Amino acid sequence: MDISSARELWDADPGWLNTASYGLPPRHAFEELQAVLTEWRHGSGDWKPWDASVGRSRAAFARLIGAPVTDVTVSSTVSQIMSTVTTALPPGARVVVPEIEFTSNLFPWAVAAEVETVPADRLADAVTGSTAAVAFSLVQSATGYVAPLQDIVAAARAHDALVIADASQACGWLPVGVEGIDALACAAYKWLMAPRGAAFGYLSPRLRERMRPLAANWYAGADEGGSYYGPPLRLAPDARAFDLSPAWFSYVGAAPAIELLDELGVERIRDHNVALANRFRAGLGLEPSDSAIVSVDAPGERLEAAGIRAAVRAGKVRASFHVYTTADDVDRALDALT
């Protein structure tokens, strides 16, 4: 299926340029969720089919990032995943973070460690022998800046520092792999187009050896059905040991959405999204970029008056472009601004 044909799978109203805030579900994901909500309303179904969507989602996300499914944990928020990752740090650890980092990947480190903030484009240079971890977004939420992952990984490996990535603004449009990364967390309600309440984390085996499962629960048990009651502690031997008990309905919507992304191919989605972002940039007299997020000084009230839905972050209009965005959406926005 090509991108042009795939757009028919969404019911997006014209002018939605705000996926960086939340993504729109493909129709069949929305319909699957509605069917389950009807079952819940009437008590006409069992929860186990709902729970199967968690396994589907975990497997689809693992394929998306090229990771073994045994290294993927499920959660509800990025901050919860990162807070658990902080248990891998020694006392007095120093963590380097970009100045503009979204606080879900900043506050957990500020609670658990000594944080040094630096300009996003100086992150690799700031990693030294005293750095325990470097934590950053693969794509910055406010600006769309795409981090130089290989440079950061090389600097971290040279000093034996952990590499911690927030992929919430990347997974779903930017090809992402986990080579060289110790932990990667992703909120699924943006570019993965899931309901809010689903999140995924990649936890490398070397990192898990140093972590403690702060939120240990029945769902993280080696045998879920045999972990309802009583001791001893019996957690899964892989990343499932760090699972949160899932918000089922969020995963019912997540599974078909992420499976569709895998089917379409992230490389094709990236090319489509960046082309539209650069069409927008060109219309405003800006040089092309490599991001699906565009941050510009522009009169946001003009967009709102024209029915274009975007966001304002760090004092600038932030427009974001995904698989369901069309050239007409871009041109409507440019007409409003120019």
N, C-alpha and C positions, 0 to 999 in steps of 0.2 A: 504494500500500500504506500502511495506517495503522500507527501505532506498536503498537497492540494486536495486529494480525496479524503484524507484524514480529517480535515477541518469540518466535514459534514457530520462528524461524530460529536460535535459540541453544539451547544445552544447559546453561544455567547452573544449578548447584545452588542451592537457596534460601539466602538470607542473604549473597550476595556484594555487599558495599558498599565495594569497594576498587578501583574502576577507576582512581583516581588513582595507584595503584601499578602495576597492569597491567590491560589490558582483555581481555575474553573474545572469542574469534573467532566470527563467524557460522559456522554448520555448513559451508556450501559453501566457505568459506575454509580451514577445517581440512581438509576432504576434498581440496581441490586440493593442499594442501601434502603430505598423506599420499601422494597419487598420485605426486608428484614425488620424494618420498623413496624410494618403491619403485623408481622408475626409477633413481635414484642407486645404490641398493643392488645392483641387478642389472646396471647399465650398459646399460640397454635403451633409453635415450633420449639425445638430443643436448642440449647446454646452451642452445642458442639459443632454444627455446621458454621455458625458465626465464628467460632474459634479457629476453624480451618482456614479462614481468611488471613489469620496471623501468619500461619506457615506459608501460605501463598505469597504474602507481602514480603516476608523475610527472604524467601527464595528469589523473588523478582528484584528486590533491592540488591541482593548479593550479586546477581547477574549484571545489574546496572553498573556496579563499581568493580566488577571483576574479582570478587573476594569469595573464599569458601563460605558456604552458608553457616558453617559451625563457628565462624568468627563474627557473626552478626547478632547483635542484641536488639530487643525491642523495648521501647520506652514511650513516654508521652511528650517530653520536651528535651531540647538540647541542654538546657541548664542542669537537668537531672542527670543526664549522661555525663556531662563534664564534671559535675560535683562528685560522682563516683570515681571518675578517672583521677581526681586529685588525690585519692588514697594511695596512688602509686608514687607520690612525691615524698622525699625525705624531709624531716623537719628543717625549717629555714630555707627551703628551696627557693630559687629565683626563676621566675617565669617571664619571658619576653613576649609582649603582646603589642599589636599595632595601636596607635593612639586613637584611631577611629573605630575600634572593634565594638561590635554589638555586645551589650552587657551580658547576654546569656553565655558568652565565651570570655567574659572578663570577671564578673562578680565571683564565680566559683573559685577562680585563682586568687582573687583579692582576699577571699575568706581564708584560703588554705596556705598561701605562700606570699613571698615578696614579689610584687609585680613591677616590672620596668616597661613603660610604654615608649615606643619609638615611632617615627613616621613609617607608614606601611611599606614604602619602597626601600627602607633601610633595615628591614627585619633581618635578613640573612647576615648583614654586617654586624648586627648587634649580638649575635650568638657567640659566646665565649666559653672558656673552660668552666666558668662559674654558673653557666646556664643549665638548669635542670630540664626545662621544657620550653618550647616555643609554640604559642597558641595563636591561631589566626584564622580568618575566613578565606576559603579558596576564592570567593568573590565577595567583595565588600558590599554590604547592604546599602549604604548611603550613596556610594559613588559608582559602583559597578566595576571597580578596579579588580583585575584578575591577578592573583598573587603568583609570583615566579616560583612555583612549587619546587622545581628541581634545584634551584639555587638555595632555597631554604632547607631542603632535605640534605643537600651536600654540606651546608654549614653545620646543621645539627649533628649529622653523623661524624663529622670531624671532631666534635666535642662531646660525643655520646649524650646528646640531649634528646628528649622525647619530642616527637613531631605530632602536634594536636591540631586537627583541622575541623572547622565548622563548614559543612558543605551545603547548608540550607539554601544558599543563593546560587548553588552550582549544579547539584544533582538534578537531572531532568532536562538540562539544556547543554551543559558543558561535559564533555567526556572526562570522567573521573576514574582514576585507578588508585589503588592503595599501596603500591610499592613505595617503601620508604616512610610510610605513615604508620604511627603507632595507634592513634585513635582518630576516628572520623565520626562526627555526629551530624544528623540531618533531620530537621523538622520537615514533615511530609506535606504540610498544607500549602506550600508555595509551589515550586516548579514540579513537584510530584503530584499535585492536584488532588490531594487526599483531604478528608475532613481534618480539622484541627484535633489533635489528641493522639496522633500516630507520629512516632519518631523512631529513627534507626541509628544504631551505632556500630561501627566496625571497631573491634578491639583486637589488636595483634596478640598472638600467643605470648610474646616476650613481655608485653604490657600486663596482660592478665595475671601473670605470675606475681606481679607486684601490687595488684589491686585487692581491695576488700569489698565484698558485696554488701554495701550499706543498706540496701533495700531488699534483702533476702526475703523470699516469699514462696508460696506454693508453686507459682508458675515457673519459678527458677529451679524447681526440683528436678533431680535426675529422672524421676518418673512422675510426671504431673499428676496422674491419677492416684499415685501412691504417696503423695506428699501433702495430703490434706491435714493430717493430724499427727501431733506428737513427735518427740525426738526419735532418733538423732538427727542432726543437721545432715541433709543429703541433697546437695546441689548438683546441677548438671556439670559435666567435666569440661564444657566449652563455654562460649560466650553467653549461652542461655543462663548461666549462673547469675548474670547481671540483668536479666529481664525484669521489667515491671509487669505485674498483672495487667493485661491490655484492656484498653477501652474498645470493646469488640466492634462497635458500630463504625468507629473511625477506620478500623482495618478492613471492614467489609467494603468501604469505599476506596480504600487505598489499593487493595489487591488488583482489581481490574485496571485502575489508572496506571500503576507502575508496570503492569504486564504490557499495556499498550505502548508505553514508552520504550520498553525493550523491543517490542515488535517493530516500531517505527525506526529505531536506531538513533542514539543520541547524536551521532555525527551529523546526520541529516537535519535533526532538529536544531543543532547548533548553527549550521549553515543558514537555515531559514531564519532563525531568530536574529542572528548577527546582521544578516542582510537587511532586515527590516529596521533594526536599530541604526544601521549606517545610512539607510534611506532617510530616517528622521534626522540624524546628525547632518547629513548633506543639506537637507532643506533648511537647516538653521546656520549653515555656513561653517560647520565644524568638520575637523578631520575624522576619517574613519577610525574605528576602534575594534577591539576584539571581544566586546562584551554585549550581552543581551539587555543590559541595564544602562540607561543614559541619564546622567545628572546634569541639568542645565539651569542657568539663570534665565528664568522666563516667567511671564505673568500667568501664574497658575489659575487665576480667576477666569481668564479667557478660555482655558480648557474646560473648566467646570461649566461655564455658560454654554459651551458648545456640546455638552454631554459627554466629554472625554473624561474618563476616570483614571487619574494618575495619583501620585502621592507627593508630598513635600517632605524631604529629609535633609537635615543639616542646612536648612534655609534655601534649598533648591528643589525645583521640580524633578521628580524621579519618574521616568517612564520605563516600562519593562515590556518585553515582546516575547510571546511564546507561540507554540504550535498553532493555536487557534487565532492568532493575530493575522490581519490581512493588510495588504498595501493600502486599501481604502481606509483602514483604521489610522494608519500613519498619516495619510494625506489629509484626513479630517483634522487631525491634531495640528499639522503644519498650517492648514488654512486658518485655524483658530489663532495660532500664534503669529502668523506673518501677514 
